């Protein structure tokens, strides 16, 4: 009897504790704000970047994304499906929410978020990170590295020194979920009871990414961004999945808060330029809005005569500069001013202090009981003018041209190349164009139309193929001239002998070239070619070259694409 009563008492006690906990979870809400907004002269716009739909691996349609964005009163939302811009038809205003379209590019060194692209190109992205940055630049956009320190090794960024003015995601929704581990079970259990609380409680400090960011900021300007990485899809087993976490819940959790030079007008083209301009320049901060609304925060540096600079702007050093930060913040919020990654000052609710000298300054706002800062600002670098100029990164240069040491094919009166295609694609059989050269001679011309793949016929391609055995030992790379009637992507392959390979005992090493409408000399070192053969032997054997191939397939161009490409003076150096 006593044992039974003790068990009943324990169960009652546990039930009461659990009930109290569940009640507290159910009634929890965002923290109230205190303070007065700083008059920094900017309008505000809030939104979410890095969202996937059913156009790649997301669990909801573009219409679902837009509906969730409108439900959360977002000013903008950026759809970034994997390696495509198929959501472009949805770009524009939907009520008061502006939908923008970018892409998440998969590369061999990690993933790039491409924002601000002016058009949907006919070509595909190549998988090479430098190609990706050049493509983004050519299409009028700018780039952020997605989940640079992902818990999943294959998603980590491994090219910190890659040339370019790319930024990084500081907080990534997918990273947070992967790091939650078993704690995600509690989130699933509490999600319907209180969605914001259940997601906030599994979030962990991004201190490793912040350190990574500060290290990069020592050398150049780097913009940080919050990426929702929203999929609205949680895989369970095989084809089974849950629509979790929902777009709605993630969009309410955290946002990027932009500082605009003018208020939003309601005109899509005008407001697109305003929003992308702020994102491109780093005039924004990241806010954990599920914890407390973060749309009225400010961080500025001010001179003695009243001039002001904000996040994403560079300050030429002068004496008597002051940092000011605050606005509408949670009561007791700790505003921390960091200088070159080290905490320089900490105050409650508002900050107004003189700067000690040059450095990279940024702000974090912490709230007791929560691991992730409520606000993370973009930096304001303060240096002499010469050093500010040196901190600006350039876009990657195009490949250096190298004069050939040996011409393999001049394409004048004959050629060793032949045309090849699948049964649904078209390419001209007579390749020589006697008048197509750039200097009174012949060239090779490929007039092509790429077929449409089907489930029974998935591989479509057109190619220029030379199956001649060659010994290129001692050579460093390949060079040729190319032009086209449009902008196309073409794979350049060098195939060597690999008896273990299932591809006719050859291994295909490749890179890509993007055509221009004017003649352009292109040169690739052999070391830049890569293989995706699972039976790779790890090296391109130049003394056993079995083929040189120029090919367009559905990985280079959209099916149905057509055009003309000219090649001239193929050589090696």
PyMOL commands that set and color helices and strands:
alter all, ss='L'
color gray80, all
select helices_A, chain A and resi 2-27+62-71+86-90+129-138+153-155+173-180+183-190+195-200+207-217+247-253+268-281+385-390+526-528+542-544
alter helices_A, ss='H'
color red, helices_A
select strands_A, chain A and resi 33-34+43-51+76-82+92-94+97-107+110-115+142-145+167-172+224-230+234-237+240-242+255-260+284-287+297-302+308-310+315-316+322-327+329-330+334-339+342-348+351-354+359-366+375-377+380-383+406-409+418-421+426-427+432-433+443-449+461-466+477-484+489-497+506-514+520-525+545-553+562-572
alter strands_A, ss='S'
color yellow, strands_A
deselect
rebuild
show_as cartoon
